[in-house]
Amino acid sequence: MGLQLYLVRHGRTEYNEAGRLQGWRDAPLTPQGRAVAEQLGKALGAASIVFDAAFASTSPRAETTARLILENKGQEDLPLHKIADLREYSFGSFEGELIADVYRQVAQNSGAQDVETWLANYRTAEHNLLIESVSRMDAEGKAETEAAFLSRLSQGMAELVSKSPEEGKVLLVSHGMAITALLKLIDPGSTPYQSVPNASVSRLDYENGVWRILSVGDTSFVGNSTPETL
């Protein structure tokens, strides 16, 4: 059977609601975000899904979501391991800015005709054009390059595997762009450059050193979620 990973994006936050970039900066879950995380935990419990290990990034929004899931599915005593390398992409000096404003800056800097044209290219590009632009434009030089981001995530997943049983079900709560990047590392055609919904579940299998994607951004446990812009 191998390892069965339930990869969950954190619940909706105040920054998500305001349309602002989060990255390594944090914002608390909204009341709705907490409620949906609780709903997901109850739904996973009702489906008789029992986790053998649980992980989250070190960002409070991911940890809070993971704990709400475990508490509401009756596994609040399961240890939660936190992995810093599975945090969101670092936007550097752009963190906290309105996403729409950053898109306008990036589109202009890239020479695109308009934001809509740039977005269409971004969604289907062979690499992450947003990261490419942000890392180049960041005045503080703190935004990650795509190579650094992907390397960090790969290290984080290796740590997860090393701390997981060889067989069993594992929960991981991470972030929108991180989840997209992880999926594309396994299969570049699995998803566009667009974050899965908050509190959605992507399912992966790991066996004999190979990851396989079973589903992407499943919201059936919690109903329809708000589409994402990133």
mmCIF file of the C-alpha atoms, coordinates in Angstrom:
data_MODEL
# 
_entry.id   MODEL 
# 
loop_
_atom_site.group_PDB 
_atom_site.id 
_atom_site.type_symbol 
_atom_site.label_atom_id 
_atom_site.label_alt_id 
_atom_site.label_comp_id 
_atom_site.label_asym_id 
_atom_site.label_entity_id 
_atom_site.label_seq_id 
_atom_site.pdbx_PDB_ins_code 
_atom_site.Cartn_x 
_atom_site.Cartn_y 
_atom_site.Cartn_z 
_atom_site.occupancy 
_atom_site.B_iso_or_equiv 
_atom_site.pdbx_formal_charge 
_atom_site.auth_seq_id 
_atom_site.auth_comp_id 
_atom_site.auth_asym_id 
_atom_site.auth_atom_id 
_atom_site.pdbx_PDB_model_num 
ATOM 1   C CA . MET A 1 1   ? 0.000   0.000  0.000   1.00 0.00 ? 1   MET A CA 1 
ATOM 2   C CA . GLY A 1 2   ? 2.825   2.428  0.762   1.00 0.00 ? 2   GLY A CA 1 
ATOM 3   C CA . LEU A 1 3   ? 2.316   5.883  2.215   1.00 0.00 ? 3   LEU A CA 1 
ATOM 4   C CA . GLN A 1 4   ? -1.005  7.632  1.578   1.00 0.00 ? 4   GLN A CA 1 
ATOM 5   C CA . LEU A 1 5   ? -0.694  11.412 1.904   1.00 0.00 ? 5   LEU A CA 1 
ATOM 6   C CA . TYR A 1 6   ? -3.647  13.736 2.459   1.00 0.00 ? 6   TYR A CA 1 
ATOM 7   C CA . LEU A 1 7   ? -2.232  17.114 1.403   1.00 0.00 ? 7   LEU A CA 1 
ATOM 8   C CA . VAL A 1 8   ? -4.457  19.920 2.718   1.00 0.00 ? 8   VAL A CA 1 
ATOM 9   C CA . ARG A 1 9   ? -4.256  23.646 2.119   1.00 0.00 ? 9   ARG A CA 1 
ATOM 10  C CA . HIS A 1 10  ? -4.743  25.690 5.302   1.00 0.00 ? 10  HIS A CA 1 
ATOM 11  C CA . GLY A 1 11  ? -8.102  27.271 6.085   1.00 0.00 ? 11  GLY A CA 1 
ATOM 12  C CA . ARG A 1 12  ? -9.044  30.689 4.754   1.00 0.00 ? 12  ARG A CA 1 
ATOM 13  C CA . THR A 1 13  ? -7.257  33.575 6.492   1.00 0.00 ? 13  THR A CA 1 
ATOM 14  C CA . GLU A 1 14  ? -7.800  37.297 6.921   1.00 0.00 ? 14  GLU A CA 1 
ATOM 15  C CA . TYR A 1 15  ? -5.156  37.935 4.242   1.00 0.00 ? 15  TYR A CA 1 
ATOM 16  C CA . ASN A 1 16  ? -6.932  35.540 1.856   1.00 0.00 ? 16  ASN A CA 1 
ATOM 17  C CA . GLU A 1 17  ? -10.123 37.495 2.514   1.00 0.00 ? 17  GLU A CA 1 
ATOM 18  C CA . ALA A 1 18  ? -8.388  40.819 1.850   1.00 0.00 ? 18  ALA A CA 1 
ATOM 19  C CA . GLY A 1 19  ? -6.582  39.574 -1.275  1.00 0.00 ? 19  GLY A CA 1 
ATOM 20  C CA . ARG A 1 20  ? -3.100  40.086 0.175   1.00 0.00 ? 20  ARG A CA 1 
ATOM 21  C CA . LEU A 1 21  ? 0.097   38.081 -0.274  1.00 0.00 ? 21  LEU A CA 1 
ATOM 22  C CA . GLN A 1 22  ? 1.031   36.051 2.798   1.00 0.00 ? 22  GLN A CA 1 
ATOM 23  C CA . GLY A 1 23  ? 4.155   33.991 2.178   1.00 0.00 ? 23  GLY A CA 1 
ATOM 24  C CA . TRP A 1 24  ? 6.165   33.723 5.382   1.00 0.00 ? 24  TRP A CA 1 
ATOM 25  C CA . ARG A 1 25  ? 4.067   36.452 6.999   1.00 0.00 ? 25  ARG A CA 1 
ATOM 26  C CA . ASP A 1 26  ? 1.059   35.056 8.830   1.00 0.00 ? 26  ASP A CA 1 
ATOM 27  C CA . ALA A 1 27  ? -2.585  35.993 9.266   1.00 0.00 ? 27  ALA A CA 1 
ATOM 28  C CA . PRO A 1 28  ? -5.144  34.237 11.483  1.00 0.00 ? 28  PRO A CA 1 
ATOM 29  C CA . LEU A 1 29  ? -7.886  32.041 10.119  1.00 0.00 ? 29  LEU A CA 1 
ATOM 30  C CA . THR A 1 30  ? -11.205 33.789 9.653   1.00 0.00 ? 30  THR A CA 1 
ATOM 31  C CA . PRO A 1 31  ? -14.182 32.416 11.609  1.00 0.00 ? 31  PRO A CA 1 
ATOM 32  C CA . GLN A 1 32  ? -15.292 30.757 8.360   1.00 0.00 ? 32  GLN A CA 1 
ATOM 33  C CA . GLY A 1 33  ? -11.774 29.386 7.850   1.00 0.00 ? 33  GLY A CA 1 
ATOM 34  C CA . ARG A 1 34  ? -11.848 27.786 11.295  1.00 0.00 ? 34  ARG A CA 1 
ATOM 35  C CA . ALA A 1 35  ? -15.345 26.411 10.734  1.00 0.00 ? 35  ALA A CA 1 
ATOM 36  C CA . VAL A 1 36  ? -14.389 24.812 7.409   1.00 0.00 ? 36  VAL A CA 1 
ATOM 37  C CA . ALA A 1 37  ? -11.261 23.244 8.959   1.00 0.00 ? 37  ALA A CA 1 
ATOM 38  C CA . GLU A 1 38  ? -13.476 21.806 11.696  1.00 0.00 ? 38  GLU A CA 1 
ATOM 39  C CA . GLN A 1 39  ? -15.909 20.563 9.049   1.00 0.00 ? 39  GLN A CA 1 
ATOM 40  C CA . LEU A 1 40  ? -13.066 18.875 7.179   1.00 0.00 ? 40  LEU A CA 1 
ATOM 41  C CA . GLY A 1 41  ? -11.948 17.088 10.328  1.00 0.00 ? 41  GLY A CA 1 
ATOM 42  C CA . LYS A 1 42  ? -15.456 15.809 10.987  1.00 0.00 ? 42  LYS A CA 1 
ATOM 43  C CA . ALA A 1 43  ? -15.870 14.685 7.373   1.00 0.00 ? 43  ALA A CA 1 
ATOM 44  C CA . LEU A 1 44  ? -12.560 12.807 7.409   1.00 0.00 ? 44  LEU A CA 1 
ATOM 45  C CA . GLY A 1 45  ? -13.617 11.132 10.640  1.00 0.00 ? 45  GLY A CA 1 
ATOM 46  C CA . ALA A 1 46  ? -17.002 10.198 9.187   1.00 0.00 ? 46  ALA A CA 1 
ATOM 47  C CA . ALA A 1 47  ? -15.157 8.626  6.245   1.00 0.00 ? 47  ALA A CA 1 
ATOM 48  C CA . SER A 1 48  ? -13.244 6.426  8.742   1.00 0.00 ? 48  SER A CA 1 
ATOM 49  C CA . ILE A 1 49  ? -9.906  7.918  7.689   1.00 0.00 ? 49  ILE A CA 1 
ATOM 50  C CA . VAL A 1 50  ? -7.411  7.400  10.514  1.00 0.00 ? 50  VAL A CA 1 
ATOM 51  C CA . PHE A 1 51  ? -4.050  9.140  10.300  1.00 0.00 ? 51  PHE A CA 1 
ATOM 52  C CA . ASP A 1 52  ? -0.880  7.380  11.402  1.00 0.00 ? 52  ASP A CA 1 
ATOM 53  C CA . ALA A 1 53  ? 1.139   10.615 11.380  1.00 0.00 ? 53  ALA A CA 1 
ATOM 54  C CA . ALA A 1 54  ? 0.402   14.328 11.020  1.00 0.00 ? 54  ALA A CA 1 
ATOM 55  C CA . PHE A 1 55  ? 2.504   17.211 9.729   1.00 0.00 ? 55  PHE A CA 1 
ATOM 56  C CA . ALA A 1 56  ? 2.147   20.950 9.120   1.00 0.00 ? 56  ALA A CA 1 
ATOM 57  C CA . SER A 1 57  ? 4.417   23.763 8.076   1.00 0.00 ? 57  SER A CA 1 
ATOM 58  C CA . THR A 1 58  ? 5.669   25.977 10.885  1.00 0.00 ? 58  THR A CA 1 
ATOM 59  C CA . SER A 1 59  ? 3.300   28.797 9.866   1.00 0.00 ? 59  SER A CA 1 
ATOM 60  C CA . PRO A 1 60  ? 0.582   29.294 12.512  1.00 0.00 ? 60  PRO A CA 1 
ATOM 61  C CA . ARG A 1 61  ? -2.213  29.194 9.918   1.00 0.00 ? 61  ARG A CA 1 
ATOM 62  C CA . ALA A 1 62  ? -1.122  25.707 8.841   1.00 0.00 ? 62  ALA A CA 1 
ATOM 63  C CA . GLU A 1 63  ? -0.610  24.460 12.398  1.00 0.00 ? 63  GLU A CA 1 
ATOM 64  C CA . THR A 1 64  ? -4.002  25.823 13.499  1.00 0.00 ? 64  THR A CA 1 
ATOM 65  C CA . THR A 1 65  ? -5.729  24.135 10.561  1.00 0.00 ? 65  THR A CA 1 
ATOM 66  C CA . ALA A 1 66  ? -4.022  20.817 11.289  1.00 0.00 ? 66  ALA A CA 1 
ATOM 67  C CA . ARG A 1 67  ? -4.977  20.912 14.968  1.00 0.00 ? 67  ARG A CA 1 
ATOM 68  C CA . LEU A 1 68  ? -8.605  21.769 14.157  1.00 0.00 ? 68  LEU A CA 1 
ATOM 69  C CA . ILE A 1 69  ? -8.740  18.831 11.734  1.00 0.00 ? 69  ILE A CA 1 
ATOM 70  C CA . LEU A 1 70  ? -7.286  16.396 14.267  1.00 0.00 ? 70  LEU A CA 1 
ATOM 71  C CA . GLU A 1 71  ? -9.452  17.651 17.136  1.00 0.00 ? 71  GLU A CA 1 
ATOM 72  C CA . ASN A 1 72  ? -12.639 17.336 15.113  1.00 0.00 ? 72  ASN A CA 1 
ATOM 73  C CA . LYS A 1 73  ? -11.902 13.836 13.845  1.00 0.00 ? 73  LYS A CA 1 
ATOM 74  C CA . GLY A 1 74  ? -11.082 12.487 17.291  1.00 0.00 ? 74  GLY A CA 1 
ATOM 75  C CA . GLN A 1 75  ? -7.290  12.349 16.867  1.00 0.00 ? 75  GLN A CA 1 
ATOM 76  C CA . GLU A 1 76  ? -6.293  15.335 18.988  1.00 0.00 ? 76  GLU A CA 1 
ATOM 77  C CA . ASP A 1 77  ? -3.676  13.186 20.786  1.00 0.00 ? 77  ASP A CA 1 
ATOM 78  C CA . LEU A 1 78  ? -1.789  12.383 17.566  1.00 0.00 ? 78  LEU A CA 1 
ATOM 79  C CA . PRO A 1 79  ? 1.557   14.262 17.645  1.00 0.00 ? 79  PRO A CA 1 
ATOM 80  C CA . LEU A 1 80  ? 1.774   17.083 15.102  1.00 0.00 ? 80  LEU A CA 1 
ATOM 81  C CA . HIS A 1 81  ? 5.218   17.404 13.514  1.00 0.00 ? 81  HIS A CA 1 
ATOM 82  C CA . LYS A 1 82  ? 6.100   20.834 12.119  1.00 0.00 ? 82  LYS A CA 1 
ATOM 83  C CA . ILE A 1 83  ? 8.420   21.174 9.115   1.00 0.00 ? 83  ILE A CA 1 
ATOM 84  C CA . ALA A 1 84  ? 9.811   24.625 8.291   1.00 0.00 ? 84  ALA A CA 1 
ATOM 85  C CA . ASP A 1 85  ? 10.778  23.619 4.753   1.00 0.00 ? 85  ASP A CA 1 
ATOM 86  C CA . LEU A 1 86  ? 7.103   23.112 3.873   1.00 0.00 ? 86  LEU A CA 1 
ATOM 87  C CA . ARG A 1 87  ? 6.209   26.777 4.415   1.00 0.00 ? 87  ARG A CA 1 
ATOM 88  C CA . GLU A 1 88  ? 4.793   28.947 1.658   1.00 0.00 ? 88  GLU A CA 1 
ATOM 89  C CA . TYR A 1 89  ? 6.946   30.735 -0.910  1.00 0.00 ? 89  TYR A CA 1 
ATOM 90  C CA . SER A 1 90  ? 8.732   33.782 0.521   1.00 0.00 ? 90  SER A CA 1 
ATOM 91  C CA . PHE A 1 91  ? 7.635   36.926 -1.350  1.00 0.00 ? 91  PHE A CA 1 
ATOM 92  C CA . GLY A 1 92  ? 10.200  39.098 0.452   1.00 0.00 ? 92  GLY A CA 1 
ATOM 93  C CA . SER A 1 93  ? 9.249   42.783 0.478   1.00 0.00 ? 93  SER A CA 1 
ATOM 94  C CA . PHE A 1 94  ? 6.028   42.042 -1.435  1.00 0.00 ? 94  PHE A CA 1 
ATOM 95  C CA . GLU A 1 95  ? 4.437   40.234 1.524   1.00 0.00 ? 95  GLU A CA 1 
ATOM 96  C CA . GLY A 1 96  ? 1.319   41.976 2.777   1.00 0.00 ? 96  GLY A CA 1 
ATOM 97  C CA . GLU A 1 97  ? 0.720   43.780 -0.527  1.00 0.00 ? 97  GLU A CA 1 
ATOM 98  C CA . LEU A 1 98  ? -2.526  43.435 -2.455  1.00 0.00 ? 98  LEU A CA 1 
ATOM 99  C CA . ILE A 1 99  ? -2.294  40.603 -4.979  1.00 0.00 ? 99  ILE A CA 1 
ATOM 100 C CA . ALA A 1 100 ? -3.929  42.750 -7.676  1.00 0.00 ? 100 ALA A CA 1 
ATOM 101 C CA . ASP A 1 101 ? -1.271  45.454 -7.204  1.00 0.00 ? 101 ASP A CA 1 
ATOM 102 C CA . VAL A 1 102 ? 1.558   42.919 -7.431  1.00 0.00 ? 102 VAL A CA 1 
ATOM 103 C CA . TYR A 1 103 ? 0.061   41.442 -10.586 1.00 0.00 ? 103 TYR A CA 1 
ATOM 104 C CA . ARG A 1 104 ? 0.000   44.909 -12.176 1.00 0.00 ? 104 ARG A CA 1 
ATOM 105 C CA . GLN A 1 105 ? 3.640   45.523 -11.238 1.00 0.00 ? 105 GLN A CA 1 
ATOM 106 C CA . VAL A 1 106 ? 4.739   42.115 -12.503 1.00 0.00 ? 106 VAL A CA 1 
ATOM 107 C CA . ALA A 1 107 ? 2.805   42.420 -15.767 1.00 0.00 ? 107 ALA A CA 1 
ATOM 108 C CA . GLN A 1 108 ? 4.307   45.851 -16.430 1.00 0.00 ? 108 GLN A CA 1 
ATOM 109 C CA . ASN A 1 109 ? 7.828   44.683 -15.532 1.00 0.00 ? 109 ASN A CA 1 
ATOM 110 C CA . SER A 1 110 ? 7.454   41.661 -17.810 1.00 0.00 ? 110 SER A CA 1 
ATOM 111 C CA . GLY A 1 111 ? 6.339   43.773 -20.769 1.00 0.00 ? 111 GLY A CA 1 
ATOM 112 C CA . ALA A 1 112 ? 2.945   42.068 -20.992 1.00 0.00 ? 112 ALA A CA 1 
ATOM 113 C CA . GLN A 1 113 ? 0.133   43.853 -22.837 1.00 0.00 ? 113 GLN A CA 1 
ATOM 114 C CA . ASP A 1 114 ? -2.046  43.791 -19.708 1.00 0.00 ? 114 ASP A CA 1 
ATOM 115 C CA . VAL A 1 115 ? -2.615  41.813 -16.506 1.00 0.00 ? 115 VAL A CA 1 
ATOM 116 C CA . GLU A 1 116 ? -5.060  39.407 -18.154 1.00 0.00 ? 116 GLU A CA 1 
ATOM 117 C CA . THR A 1 117 ? -2.524  38.507 -20.856 1.00 0.00 ? 117 THR A CA 1 
ATOM 118 C CA . TRP A 1 118 ? 0.201   37.985 -18.265 1.00 0.00 ? 118 TRP A CA 1 
ATOM 119 C CA . LEU A 1 119 ? -2.097  35.833 -16.106 1.00 0.00 ? 119 LEU A CA 1 
ATOM 120 C CA . ALA A 1 120 ? -3.019  33.613 -19.053 1.00 0.00 ? 120 ALA A CA 1 
ATOM 121 C CA . ASN A 1 121 ? 0.679   33.053 -19.768 1.00 0.00 ? 121 ASN A CA 1 
ATOM 122 C CA . TYR A 1 122 ? 1.440   32.483 -16.072 1.00 0.00 ? 122 TYR A CA 1 
ATOM 123 C CA . ARG A 1 123 ? -1.202  29.771 -15.613 1.00 0.00 ? 123 ARG A CA 1 
ATOM 124 C CA . THR A 1 124 ? 0.158   27.581 -18.417 1.00 0.00 ? 124 THR A CA 1 
ATOM 125 C CA . ALA A 1 125 ? 3.886   28.396 -18.425 1.00 0.00 ? 125 ALA A CA 1 
ATOM 126 C CA . GLU A 1 126 ? 6.553   25.712 -18.045 1.00 0.00 ? 126 GLU A CA 1 
ATOM 127 C CA . HIS A 1 127 ? 7.919   27.409 -14.930 1.00 0.00 ? 127 HIS A CA 1 
ATOM 128 C CA . ASN A 1 128 ? 6.589   29.864 -12.351 1.00 0.00 ? 128 ASN A CA 1 
ATOM 129 C CA . LEU A 1 129 ? 6.590   33.314 -13.981 1.00 0.00 ? 129 LEU A CA 1 
ATOM 130 C CA . LEU A 1 130 ? 5.307   34.986 -10.802 1.00 0.00 ? 130 LEU A CA 1 
ATOM 131 C CA . ILE A 1 131 ? 8.233   33.694 -8.743  1.00 0.00 ? 131 ILE A CA 1 
ATOM 132 C CA . GLU A 1 132 ? 10.648  34.560 -11.539 1.00 0.00 ? 132 GLU A CA 1 
ATOM 133 C CA . SER A 1 133 ? 9.451   38.184 -11.544 1.00 0.00 ? 133 SER A CA 1 
ATOM 134 C CA . VAL A 1 134 ? 9.047   38.643 -7.785  1.00 0.00 ? 134 VAL A CA 1 
ATOM 135 C CA . SER A 1 135 ? 12.514  37.287 -6.999  1.00 0.00 ? 135 SER A CA 1 
ATOM 136 C CA . ARG A 1 136 ? 13.993  39.646 -9.605  1.00 0.00 ? 136 ARG A CA 1 
ATOM 137 C CA . MET A 1 137 ? 11.997  42.713 -8.527  1.00 0.00 ? 137 MET A CA 1 
ATOM 138 C CA . ASP A 1 138 ? 12.244  42.369 -4.731  1.00 0.00 ? 138 ASP A CA 1 
ATOM 139 C CA . ALA A 1 139 ? 14.128  45.449 -3.512  1.00 0.00 ? 139 ALA A CA 1 
ATOM 140 C CA . GLU A 1 140 ? 15.215  43.690 -0.304  1.00 0.00 ? 140 GLU A CA 1 
ATOM 141 C CA . GLY A 1 141 ? 16.506  40.596 -2.090  1.00 0.00 ? 141 GLY A CA 1 
ATOM 142 C CA . LYS A 1 142 ? 14.584  38.303 0.279   1.00 0.00 ? 142 LYS A CA 1 
ATOM 143 C CA . ALA A 1 143 ? 12.140  36.733 -2.185  1.00 0.00 ? 143 ALA A CA 1 
ATOM 144 C CA . GLU A 1 144 ? 13.080  33.152 -3.047  1.00 0.00 ? 144 GLU A CA 1 
ATOM 145 C CA . THR A 1 145 ? 14.116  32.033 -6.498  1.00 0.00 ? 145 THR A CA 1 
ATOM 146 C CA . GLU A 1 146 ? 12.152  29.140 -7.955  1.00 0.00 ? 146 GLU A CA 1 
ATOM 147 C CA . ALA A 1 147 ? 15.194  26.860 -7.644  1.00 0.00 ? 147 ALA A CA 1 
ATOM 148 C CA . ALA A 1 148 ? 15.578  27.673 -3.936  1.00 0.00 ? 148 ALA A CA 1 
ATOM 149 C CA . PHE A 1 149 ? 11.835  27.214 -3.328  1.00 0.00 ? 149 PHE A CA 1 
ATOM 150 C CA . LEU A 1 150 ? 11.686  23.819 -5.037  1.00 0.00 ? 150 LEU A CA 1 
ATOM 151 C CA . SER A 1 151 ? 14.856  22.626 -3.313  1.00 0.00 ? 151 SER A CA 1 
ATOM 152 C CA . ARG A 1 152 ? 13.438  23.598 0.083   1.00 0.00 ? 152 ARG A CA 1 
ATOM 153 C CA . LEU A 1 153 ? 10.147  21.818 -0.579  1.00 0.00 ? 153 LEU A CA 1 
ATOM 154 C CA . SER A 1 154 ? 11.969  18.675 -1.713  1.00 0.00 ? 154 SER A CA 1 
ATOM 155 C CA . GLN A 1 155 ? 13.955  18.692 1.526   1.00 0.00 ? 155 GLN A CA 1 
ATOM 156 C CA . GLY A 1 156 ? 10.729  19.125 3.483   1.00 0.00 ? 156 GLY A CA 1 
ATOM 157 C CA . MET A 1 157 ? 9.094   16.151 1.796   1.00 0.00 ? 157 MET A CA 1 
ATOM 158 C CA . ALA A 1 158 ? 12.189  14.030 2.432   1.00 0.00 ? 158 ALA A CA 1 
ATOM 159 C CA . GLU A 1 159 ? 11.904  14.942 6.119   1.00 0.00 ? 159 GLU A CA 1 
ATOM 160 C CA . LEU A 1 160 ? 8.212   14.002 6.093   1.00 0.00 ? 160 LEU A CA 1 
ATOM 161 C CA . VAL A 1 161 ? 8.968   10.602 4.568   1.00 0.00 ? 161 VAL A CA 1 
ATOM 162 C CA . SER A 1 162 ? 11.735  9.956  7.093   1.00 0.00 ? 162 SER A CA 1 
ATOM 163 C CA . LYS A 1 163 ? 9.347   10.661 9.993   1.00 0.00 ? 163 LYS A CA 1 
ATOM 164 C CA . SER A 1 164 ? 6.412   8.670  8.559   1.00 0.00 ? 164 SER A CA 1 
ATOM 165 C CA . PRO A 1 165 ? 5.641   4.947  8.672   1.00 0.00 ? 165 PRO A CA 1 
ATOM 166 C CA . GLU A 1 166 ? 6.417   3.009  5.495   1.00 0.00 ? 166 GLU A CA 1 
ATOM 167 C CA . GLU A 1 167 ? 2.712   2.270  5.184   1.00 0.00 ? 167 GLU A CA 1 
ATOM 168 C CA . GLY A 1 168 ? -0.252  4.242  6.450   1.00 0.00 ? 168 GLY A CA 1 
ATOM 169 C CA . LYS A 1 169 ? -2.209  7.469  6.119   1.00 0.00 ? 169 LYS A CA 1 
ATOM 170 C CA . VAL A 1 170 ? -0.503  10.795 6.724   1.00 0.00 ? 170 VAL A CA 1 
ATOM 171 C CA . LEU A 1 171 ? -1.900  14.339 7.021   1.00 0.00 ? 171 LEU A CA 1 
ATOM 172 C CA . LEU A 1 172 ? 0.087   17.335 5.776   1.00 0.00 ? 172 LEU A CA 1 
ATOM 173 C CA . VAL A 1 173 ? -1.236  20.902 5.976   1.00 0.00 ? 173 VAL A CA 1 
ATOM 174 C CA . SER A 1 174 ? 0.692   23.315 3.758   1.00 0.00 ? 174 SER A CA 1 
ATOM 175 C CA . HIS A 1 175 ? 0.052   26.298 1.470   1.00 0.00 ? 175 HIS A CA 1 
ATOM 176 C CA . GLY A 1 176 ? -1.322  27.228 -1.945  1.00 0.00 ? 176 GLY A CA 1 
ATOM 177 C CA . MET A 1 177 ? 1.827   27.883 -3.960  1.00 0.00 ? 177 MET A CA 1 
ATOM 178 C CA . ALA A 1 178 ? 3.742   25.206 -2.055  1.00 0.00 ? 178 ALA A CA 1 
ATOM 179 C CA . ILE A 1 179 ? 1.121   22.587 -2.917  1.00 0.00 ? 179 ILE A CA 1 
ATOM 180 C CA . THR A 1 180 ? 1.116   23.638 -6.585  1.00 0.00 ? 180 THR A CA 1 
ATOM 181 C CA . ALA A 1 181 ? 4.913   23.379 -6.668  1.00 0.00 ? 181 ALA A CA 1 
ATOM 182 C CA . LEU A 1 182 ? 4.902   19.948 -5.006  1.00 0.00 ? 182 LEU A CA 1 
ATOM 183 C CA . LEU A 1 183 ? 2.330   18.635 -7.474  1.00 0.00 ? 183 LEU A CA 1 
ATOM 184 C CA . LYS A 1 184 ? 4.290   20.004 -10.432 1.00 0.00 ? 184 LYS A CA 1 
ATOM 185 C CA . LEU A 1 185 ? 7.494   18.394 -9.142  1.00 0.00 ? 185 LEU A CA 1 
ATOM 186 C CA . ILE A 1 186 ? 5.712   15.043 -9.436  1.00 0.00 ? 186 ILE A CA 1 
ATOM 187 C CA . ASP A 1 187 ? 3.804   15.754 -12.663 1.00 0.00 ? 187 ASP A CA 1 
ATOM 188 C CA . PRO A 1 188 ? 4.234   19.128 -14.423 1.00 0.00 ? 188 PRO A CA 1 
ATOM 189 C CA . GLY A 1 189 ? 0.877   18.683 -16.175 1.00 0.00 ? 189 GLY A CA 1 
ATOM 190 C CA . SER A 1 190 ? -1.093  17.882 -13.029 1.00 0.00 ? 190 SER A CA 1 
ATOM 191 C CA . THR A 1 191 ? -2.268  21.430 -12.319 1.00 0.00 ? 191 THR A CA 1 
ATOM 192 C CA . PRO A 1 192 ? -1.952  24.988 -13.679 1.00 0.00 ? 192 PRO A CA 1 
ATOM 193 C CA . TYR A 1 193 ? -0.118  27.672 -11.731 1.00 0.00 ? 193 TYR A CA 1 
ATOM 194 C CA . GLN A 1 194 ? -3.149  28.409 -9.580  1.00 0.00 ? 194 GLN A CA 1 
ATOM 195 C CA . SER A 1 195 ? -3.588  27.526 -5.928  1.00 0.00 ? 195 SER A CA 1 
ATOM 196 C CA . VAL A 1 196 ? -5.987  24.796 -4.879  1.00 0.00 ? 196 VAL A CA 1 
ATOM 197 C CA . PRO A 1 197 ? -8.881  26.028 -2.686  1.00 0.00 ? 197 PRO A CA 1 
ATOM 198 C CA . ASN A 1 198 ? -8.478  26.531 1.048   1.00 0.00 ? 198 ASN A CA 1 
ATOM 199 C CA . ALA A 1 199 ? -9.171  23.344 3.049   1.00 0.00 ? 199 ALA A CA 1 
ATOM 200 C CA . SER A 1 200 ? -9.090  21.222 -0.118  1.00 0.00 ? 200 SER A CA 1 
ATOM 201 C CA . VAL A 1 201 ? -7.492  17.764 -0.125  1.00 0.00 ? 201 VAL A CA 1 
ATOM 202 C CA . SER A 1 202 ? -4.989  16.537 -2.699  1.00 0.00 ? 202 SER A CA 1 
ATOM 203 C CA . ARG A 1 203 ? -4.159  12.842 -2.369  1.00 0.00 ? 203 ARG A CA 1 
ATOM 204 C CA . LEU A 1 204 ? -0.748  11.351 -3.107  1.00 0.00 ? 204 LEU A CA 1 
ATOM 205 C CA . ASP A 1 205 ? 0.777   7.889  -2.778  1.00 0.00 ? 205 ASP A CA 1 
ATOM 206 C CA . TYR A 1 206 ? 4.430   7.196  -2.024  1.00 0.00 ? 206 TYR A CA 1 
ATOM 207 C CA . GLU A 1 207 ? 5.948   3.773  -2.603  1.00 0.00 ? 207 GLU A CA 1 
ATOM 208 C CA . ASN A 1 208 ? 9.446   2.569  -3.488  1.00 0.00 ? 208 ASN A CA 1 
ATOM 209 C CA . GLY A 1 209 ? 10.715  6.145  -3.557  1.00 0.00 ? 209 GLY A CA 1 
ATOM 210 C CA . VAL A 1 210 ? 8.128   7.357  -6.076  1.00 0.00 ? 210 VAL A CA 1 
ATOM 211 C CA . TRP A 1 211 ? 5.277   9.839  -5.542  1.00 0.00 ? 211 TRP A CA 1 
ATOM 212 C CA . ARG A 1 212 ? 2.029   9.434  -7.480  1.00 0.00 ? 212 ARG A CA 1 
ATOM 213 C CA . ILE A 1 213 ? -0.863  11.922 -7.632  1.00 0.00 ? 213 ILE A CA 1 
ATOM 214 C CA . LEU A 1 214 ? -4.353  10.505 -7.076  1.00 0.00 ? 214 LEU A CA 1 
ATOM 215 C CA . SER A 1 215 ? -6.401  13.716 -6.847  1.00 0.00 ? 215 SER A CA 1 
ATOM 216 C CA . VAL A 1 216 ? -5.897  17.488 -6.834  1.00 0.00 ? 216 VAL A CA 1 
ATOM 217 C CA . GLY A 1 217 ? -7.788  20.114 -4.819  1.00 0.00 ? 217 GLY A CA 1 
ATOM 218 C CA . ASP A 1 218 ? -10.744 17.945 -3.804  1.00 0.00 ? 218 ASP A CA 1 
ATOM 219 C CA . THR A 1 219 ? -13.372 20.007 -1.942  1.00 0.00 ? 219 THR A CA 1 
ATOM 220 C CA . SER A 1 220 ? -15.984 17.251 -1.661  1.00 0.00 ? 220 SER A CA 1 
ATOM 221 C CA . PHE A 1 221 ? -15.366 16.963 2.090   1.00 0.00 ? 221 PHE A CA 1 
ATOM 222 C CA . VAL A 1 222 ? -16.333 20.600 2.689   1.00 0.00 ? 222 VAL A CA 1 
ATOM 223 C CA . GLY A 1 223 ? -18.407 21.655 -0.332  1.00 0.00 ? 223 GLY A CA 1 
ATOM 224 C CA . ASN A 1 224 ? -17.424 24.287 -2.889  1.00 0.00 ? 224 ASN A CA 1 
ATOM 225 C CA . SER A 1 225 ? -14.696 26.764 -1.927  1.00 0.00 ? 225 SER A CA 1 
ATOM 226 C CA . THR A 1 226 ? -13.804 30.225 -3.172  1.00 0.00 ? 226 THR A CA 1 
ATOM 227 C CA . PRO A 1 227 ? -11.605 30.127 -6.308  1.00 0.00 ? 227 PRO A CA 1 
ATOM 228 C CA . GLU A 1 228 ? -8.071  31.385 -5.765  1.00 0.00 ? 228 GLU A CA 1 
ATOM 229 C CA . THR A 1 229 ? -6.186  34.047 -7.695  1.00 0.00 ? 229 THR A CA 1 
ATOM 230 C CA . LEU A 1 230 ? -2.556  33.068 -7.008  1.00 0.00 ? 230 LEU A CA 1 
# 
